[in-house]
């Protein structure tokens, strides 16, 4: 595991990189935006259980601040949010289970990003993120877990990008990920990942990317260490209002423990983003995004690895400059490679899950810095194994305050 001293040193390097100084880096524009969000959520099956539903309310307070710096050759941003969660049981607590308020905690989200172009053809970048959370999705985009364990996850990603000319360019990234659970029984892990991109540009708005990734993940307890190799060929095309991406490749994963068989799968991703006014407008009146992809999950505690096929869709519309309507949905099929269990019929089979979620929200801009929104959502998992299916309906009310102190 990464020692706390080394962790602080990496954070110091990140902050140093993101602090423009010296000749040519004097800040030309500085923006500071304090934020505060207050939300109330009610889930009718908070713990996502198959047999015993528990209705729980969540009161969430999120103070934060965004800082941006722009110079002639560099861009940098820092975002800090505290997440104070308080839970309240709305039903009697079942015998043998703990009250929901024992899960109360204050987490945080810290992201630091910076890019620096010392020469016209050379771009240097650094991303640093730190989360203290109970959300399994922070550890894996394809996560199928309903765990409530609290953990800290940190990622540091230095990168370099060089343009050989109008047609060819290369990029290299290194990403270090440290996942640390609060409980002694939690399965901590570290990951070292290298990402190489070789790009060919057909023109200013079309490119072909040959991407290779290699990474190793080591676990602290009984889960087998593994190494992955993934090769993808990706085509990207930009139109005035639409951006398209289509690619595919191959992913193979090998385990240190000989008792665990190596796994492999074809990977693909098809995605489209449309907006009006067109990019780079940050707040378009209309926005829609679609993606369909297949790959392995990365965080597989207890050898729980699966091929995920995921469809996602999101859309947003701004009406009369004040009303914002949003809808998002996804559907994921998770075919497990190793994990078996008992079905309702009493047979032993490999686990197969289908997980779906949909939510819609309606927001109103009370002022340019104050917004109120209400959200309704539904999520479910249908598993072939006994005890793993669930459904949950929830509602959320949120008040957001974002007040820019201006720029200088």
N, C-alpha and C positions, 0 to 999 in steps of 0.2 A: 504493500500500500504506500501511497505517497505520504511522506511525513509532513506534519503541519509546518515545519520550518521550510521545506522545499515548496510546499503549497504557497506560503506567504511570499517566497522569492519569485515564483511564477506570476503571482498577482502583481507584485511590484514592477516586474518587467513589463507587464501589460499596461499598467497605469503610466509608466514612463513612456511607452510607445505612444499612448493616446494623448499625452500632454505635449502639444506643439510648442517648440522652443527653438531658439537659434535662428540664424539667418535664413530667410525664405519660409519660415514656419510661424512667424508672428500671427496671432489670431486675427483674422479679418472679420469674422462673424461668430458671435457666441449667443446661443439661445438657452434659456433655462425655463422649464415648464414644471411647476409643482402640480401634483395630481392627488386626488382623493376619490375613492370609490367606496360606497357603502351598499351592501347587498343582503337580501333576505331570501333564502331558498328553502323549499319544502320538498322532500323526497318521500314517496309512499313505500319504498323498499330500499332504504338507505344503504344497507349492507349487502344488497343484491343476492339475497338468499332465495333458494327454490321453495322452501317449505314455510318459513316463518317470516312474514314481512314486518318491518319496523319502520314506522313513520317518524322521521327526524327533521327538525328545522336547523338550518345553518345560518348564523349571523356572521357576515364577513366584512371586515374593515381593511382597506388597502390604501394607506398613504404611500406616496412615491414621488419621484422627481426624474425628469429627463433633461439631460444636458447635451448640447451639440456644439461642436467646434468646427469651423471651416477656415482653411487657409488656401493660399494659391496652389499648394501641392498636396494637401492632406485634408481628410475628413475624419472626424472622430465623434463617437456618441457614447454616452453612459446612461444606463437606466437602472434605477433602484426602486424596488417595491417591497414593502412589508405586508405580509398576508396573515392577519389575525383571525383565526377560525374559532368559533364558539358554537357548540352543538347542544340541542335541546330535544329530549325525548317527548313525543306527542302521544305515546301509548305507554302503558305499564311495561317496565323492563322484564322480559321473560326470565324465568328462574335459571340461574347459572350463567347469565350473560351480564356483561358490564354496562353501566350507563353510558350513553353516548357522550356525555360531557367529559369522560375520561380521555377522549380523543382530542380535546381542546389543545391547540398549539399555535405558535406564531412562526410562520415560515418566511422565506424571503426569495426574491428573484433579483439577480444582479446580472446585467449583460453589458459588456464593453466591446466596442467594435472600432476599428481604425484602419484606414488605407492611406498609403503614402506613395506618391509617384516621383521618385528622384530624377528619372529620365523619362522621355516620352514613351519609350517602349517597355519600361520596367515598372511593375506595380507590386508593392509589398502590402500585406494585410495581416491583421491579427484579430481574432475573435476570442472572447473569454466569457464564460457564463457559469453561474453558480445558482443552484436551486436547493431550498430545503422544503420538502413537500411530502404529501402522502399519495400523490397522483402517479400511478404506474406509467402513464403515457409519457412522462418526462424522461423515462429511461429507455423507451423504445416506441417508435412511431407505430408499430404494429402490435403493441401490447394487448394481450387478451386477459390480463390479470385483474382481479378485484381486490387485491391485497390492500389493507389499510395501514401497513407498516410505514413509519416515518423514516425518511432517508435524505441524505445530501448527495447531490450529483454535480460534479464540476467538469467543465470541458475547456481545454485550451487549444486553439487552432492557429498556428502561424502558417502563412501561405505566401507564395511568390508566383508571379505571372509575367511571362516575357513574350513580346511580339517580335517574331523574326522579320516580318514584313506584312504586307496587306493580306496575305493568304494564310500564313502559318503562325501558330502561337502554341506555347506550352504552359501548363500550370502544375504546381506541386504544393500539396498540403500535408501537414502532419497534425493529427488530432489525438490528444491524450484525454481519456475519460476516466474519472474516479467516482465510483458509486459506493457510498458508505452508509450502512443502516445503523439506526440508533440502538436497536436491541442487539444483544450479544449473539443471538441465534440467527441474525440476518446474514445473508450471503453477500458479502462485499465483493467487488470486482474492480479490475483495472483493464483498460483497453488502450493499445497503441495501434494507430491506423495511419497508413500512408495512402494518399490519393494522387494519381498522376493523370493529367488530361493532355491529350494532343489534339489540337483543334485546326480544322481547315475551314476557311471562310469562303463561301461562294459569292458573297457580297456583303454590304453593310448590315443586312437583316436576315441572313441565312448562313448556317454553319453546321459542320459535322464534327462530333466530339467522340474520340476514342478514349474511354475512361477505364483505368485499371485501379483497383483497390486491393490492398492486403492489410489484414489486421489480426492481432492476437488478443484474446480475452482470457484473463486469469481470474479464478474465483478463490475465495478465502477458505472455504470449507470443503464440502464433498462434491460439488458440481465439477464436471470434467473441464479442464482448460481446452480451448480450441483455437485453431487458426483458420481464417477464411481468405479465399481468393475470388475476386469478382471482376469480370471483363464485360463492358457494355459499349455498344455503338449507338450514339444518340444524335438525332437530327432535330434542329431547332429552326423555326421560321417565324419572323415577325411581320405582321401586317399593320395597318393603321390602327385598327380597333381590336385586333386579335393576335395572340401569340400561341404557337403550337409547338409541341414537343412529342417525339415518338422515338422509342429506343428499345433495345433488348440485348440480352447477353446470357452469360452463364455464371453460376455461383457454386463453388464447391467448398465444403467445410470438413475439416479433419480434427479428430479429438485425440488428446494425449492418452486417455485411457483406452486400452485395446478392447475393453468390454463394450464400448460404445461404437457402433458402426458409423463410418463416415457418411455424409449426406451431400446431395447435390441437386440443383434445380435450375431450370431455365428462368430467366428474369425478364420482365418487360415493364414498360411504363408509357402510357399515352395520356397526354394532358393538354388542356386548352384553357386560356384565360382571355376574357374579353372585357373591355371597359370603355365607357364613354363619359367624359372626354378621354382620349387615349392616354396611355402612359407617356411620360412619367407623372401625370397628374395624381397626387396622393389621395385625393378625396373625390373620386368620380361619382357622377349621378347614378350610373348603372354599372354593375360589376357582376360577373359570373365566372366561376372556375370549376373545371371538371378534371378528374384524374381516375385512371384505371391502371392498377399495377399489381405485380406479383414478385414476392421475394421471401426470404427467410426472416424471422424475427432475430434480433441480436441478443437480447437479454433472456436467457433460457435457464433460470435457476431450477435445479432438479432435473436437468436434461429435457426441459419442456420446450423443444424446438418444433416449429411447424412452418409449412409453406402458407403464406398469407396471400389471398387474392382480395384486393380491396377496391371498392368503387366509392368515390366521394364526389359530392356536388355542393356548391355554395353559391348563393346569389344575394345581392344587396341592391336596394333601390332608394334613392333620395327623392322625396316628394316635397315640393314647395319650399326647399331649402331648410326645412325643419323636421320633417318626419322621415325616419329611416326604418325601412322594412328589411328584415334579414331572414333567410331560411338556409339551413345546412342539414345534410344527411350523409350517412355512409352505411355501407354494407360490407362486411368482411367474412370470408370463409377461411377458417384455420384448420388445415389438415396436419395433424401431429405426426411426426416421424418416428417417435420412440414411445411416447406416453400412451399407456393402455389403462383400461378401467372396466368397471362392471356396468353393463347397460341395464335399463329397467326390466328387460327380459331375462336377466341373469347370466348373460354371456360376457366373455372378455373380448374387447375390441380396441383397436386404436382410436384415440379420441378425435372427434370431428365436431367443430363448433361453427355456428353461424351467428354473428353478432351484428345488430342493426341499431341505428340511432337516428332520430330526426328531431329538430327543434326549430321553432320560429320565434322571432322577437320583433317588437314594435317599439321604436324609440322616438322621443320628442326632444328637440333642441330648445330648451327653455331660454337660453342665451347662447352666445358663441362659446361659452366656457362651461355651461351647465346642461346636462342631458339626463333624462329619465327614461328607463326602458322596462318593459315586462317581457318575460320569456316563458314559453311552455314547451316541454320536451318529453320524449318517450324513448326508452332504450330497452333492448331485450337481447338475451342470448339463448339460443336453442342448441343444446348439446346432446349427443347420442349417449353420453354417460350419465348415470343416475346422480342427482344432487348438484349438477352444474348449470342447469338452466335457470333463468330469472327474467323478470321484467320490472321496470321502474318508471314511474311517471313523476315529473317534477315541474315546479314553477319557480320563477325567480323575479324579483323586483330589484332594480339597481339604480342608484343615483351616482352619476359621474361628474366630477369637477376637474377641469383641466385649464389652468390659467397661465398663459405665457407671460413671462416678465419682459418679453421683448428681446431684441437683439442689439448688439453693438459691435 
